[in-house]
Amino acid sequence: MKTIGEILREARTEKRLTLEEVSRFTRIEIKYLKALEDNHFDLLPPTTFTKGFIRNYAKAVGKSPDDLIAIYRRDYDGSHKTHAPSADSLLPVKPGLLHSIPISRATILGLIAFVFVFTGYLAFQYRALITPPPLTITKPAASSVVTSPVTIQGKTTPDCIVQINDDTNVNPDQSGIFTTQLPYSPGAHSLTITAINRFGKKATTKLDITVISQN
């Protein structure tokens, strides 16, 4: 029976993705991706975070997150534990100490600002979690007549992976712009262009083109 690491590595290889690309897509550090692929769960953060890593990695390579989480629970969850500090290692707090620490107005304002920023960040992440990414195709135009190689260009968010007809992956730049050239034989062709963000949400555009000979 294959391990989680073997399943993830094989899926990544089939998608022709590097660890750097998966790291960019999932926002998971490469050292943790390597630990997952090598089944070194002792090098990973606590179980809750590890499960999140597995889910995001699975989505990035087209595998079922629930299936891989089930394998993790069966094979590793019992042995992957964090160590809580013992009671003897905790220093006692003197009564009244907290009340003797002055809290300045600047500190209070700083805490309020932090709460607003953190709340905004959570709202942004939640929106990205439930909303498909934007996807605009600038080249080629629908129903256009072009020559080979065909330039495919568009814009999405920087954290997306763009798939063209499920067999070509393109990474956008920091502005979200992506471009590639693909060879096509003369004739009618259908292009299916899909942007997938790190939460697995997809946006798809389909268009038909006609490729003619350059001669």
C-alpha positions in Angstrom: 0.0 0.0 0.0 1.4 3.4 -1.0 2.2 6.0 1.7 1.0 9.6 1.7 4.4 10.7 0.5 4.5 8.3 -2.4 1.0 9.4 -3.5 1.8 13.1 -3.3 5.2 12.7 -5.1 3.7 10.6 -7.9 0.8 13.0 -8.4 3.2 16.0 -8.5 5.3 14.2 -11.0 2.3 13.4 -13.2 1.3 17.1 -13.1 4.9 18.0 -14.0 5.2 20.4 -11.1 8.3 21.2 -9.1 8.4 21.6 -5.3 8.9 25.3 -5.9 5.7 25.5 -7.9 3.7 23.6 -5.3 5.2 25.8 -2.6 4.1 28.9 -4.4 0.7 27.5 -5.0 0.0 26.2 -1.5 2.1 28.8 0.5 3.8 25.8 2.2 7.5 26.0 2.8 9.6 23.6 0.6 11.1 21.9 3.7 7.6 20.8 4.8 6.7 19.6 1.3 9.8 17.5 1.3 9.0 16.1 4.8 5.5 15.2 3.5 6.9 13.4 0.5 9.5 11.6 2.6 6.9 10.7 5.3 9.0 12.5 7.9 6.1 13.6 10.0 8.3 14.2 13.0 9.7 17.2 11.1 6.3 18.8 10.6 4.3 21.1 12.9 1.5 19.8 15.2 -1.2 17.5 13.8 -3.7 20.2 13.0 -1.2 22.1 10.8 0.0 18.9 9.2 -3.6 18.0 8.1 -3.9 21.4 6.6 -0.7 20.9 4.7 -1.9 17.5 3.4 -5.2 19.0 2.3 -3.6 21.9 0.4 -1.0 19.7 -1.2 -3.7 17.2 -2.3 -5.8 19.9 -3.9 -2.7 21.3 -5.7 -2.0 17.9 -7.4 -5.6 16.8 -8.0 -5.9 14.2 -5.2 -8.8 13.8 -2.8 -7.9 15.6 0.5 -10.3 13.4 2.5 -8.7 10.2 1.2 -5.2 11.3 2.2 -6.3 12.6 5.6 -7.9 9.1 6.2 -4.5 7.5 5.4 -2.7 9.9 7.7 -5.1 9.2 10.6 -4.7 5.5 10.1 -0.9 5.4 9.7 0.6 8.4 11.5 -1.9 10.4 13.6 -1.3 8.4 16.7 2.5 8.8 16.6 2.6 12.4 15.6 2.1 14.3 18.8 3.3 17.5 20.3 4.7 17.7 23.8 3.0 20.1 26.2 5.1 21.8 28.9 4.9 20.2 32.3 3.4 22.0 35.3 6.8 22.1 37.0 8.3 24.0 34.1 5.9 26.9 34.4 6.8 29.8 36.5 4.2 31.0 39.0 2.7 34.4 38.4 2.8 36.7 41.3 -0.6 38.1 42.4 -1.2 41.6 41.2 1.6 41.6 38.8 -0.6 42.1 35.7 -2.4 44.9 37.4 0.9 46.6 38.1 1.9 46.7 34.4 0.9 50.1 32.9 -0.9 49.9 29.6 -0.3 53.0 27.5 -2.8 54.6 25.0 -0.4 53.7 22.2 -0.5 50.1 23.2 -4.3 50.0 23.2 -4.5 51.7 19.8 -1.9 49.3 18.5 -3.9 46.3 19.7 -7.1 47.7 18.0 -5.2 48.3 14.8 -3.9 44.7 14.9 -7.4 43.4 15.4 -8.7 45.3 12.4 -5.8 44.2 10.2 -6.1 40.6 11.3 -9.9 40.6 10.7 -9.4 42.1 7.3 -6.8 39.4 6.5 -9.3 36.6 7.6 -12.0 38.2 5.5 -9.7 38.2 2.4 -8.7 34.6 3.0 -12.3 33.6 3.4 -13.3 35.3 0.2 -10.5 33.5 -1.6 -11.7 30.3 0.0 -15.2 30.5 -1.4 -14.8 32.6 -4.6 -13.3 31.4 -7.9 -10.2 33.4 -9.0 -10.5 36.0 -11.7 -9.5 34.8 -15.2 -9.1 37.0 -18.3 -7.8 35.8 -21.6 -6.2 38.5 -23.8 -4.8 36.2 -26.5 -6.1 34.5 -28.6 -9.6 36.0 -29.1 -12.5 33.6 -29.4 -13.1 32.3 -32.9 -9.9 33.9 -34.1 -7.7 32.6 -37.0 -4.1 32.2 -35.9 -0.8 30.5 -36.9 1.2 28.0 -34.9 2.7 28.3 -32.4 -0.3 29.9 -30.7 0.3 32.5 -28.1 -1.9 32.1 -25.0 -1.9 35.1 -22.7 -4.1 36.3 -19.9 -4.3 37.4 -16.3 -5.4 35.9 -13.0 -4.1 36.1 -9.4 -0.4 35.3 -8.7 -1.1 32.4 -6.5 -2.9 30.4 -9.2 -1.7 27.6 -11.5 -3.1 27.9 -15.0 -3.9 24.7 -16.9 -4.4 24.6 -20.6 -6.4 21.6 -21.9 -5.4 19.7 -18.7 -1.9 19.0 -20.1 0.0 22.2 -19.8 0.7 24.2 -16.6 1.7 27.8 -16.6 2.7 30.0 -13.6 1.6 33.6 -13.6 4.1 36.3 -12.7 3.8 38.5 -9.6 1.2 40.6 -11.4 -0.9 37.6 -12.2 0.0 37.8 -16.0 0.7 34.5 -17.7 1.8 33.7 -21.3 2.9 30.7 -23.2 3.2 29.4 -26.8 1.9 26.0 -27.9 2.2 24.3 -31.2 -1.0 23.3 -33.0 -1.6 21.6 -36.3 -3.7 23.4 -38.9 -7.5 23.1 -38.3 -10.1 23.8 -35.7 -9.1 23.6 -32.0 -10.9 24.1 -28.7 -9.0 25.6 -25.8 -10.0 25.0 -22.2 -8.1 27.4 -19.9 -8.5 26.9 -16.1 -7.0 29.0 -13.2 -6.8 27.1 -9.9 -6.0 29.0 -6.7 -4.4 27.5 -3.6 -7.8 26.7 -2.1 -8.7 24.6 -5.1 -11.2 27.0 -6.5 -11.4 27.1 -10.3 -12.3 29.6 -13.0 -12.5 28.2 -16.6 -12.7 29.9 -20.0 -13.3 27.9 -23.2 -12.8 29.3 -26.7 -12.5 27.9 -30.2 -9.7 28.9 -32.6 -8.7 28.0 -36.2 -5.0 27.4 -36.9 -3.8 28.0 -40.5 -0.5 27.2 -42.1 2.1 29.9 -42.2 2.8 29.2 -45.9 
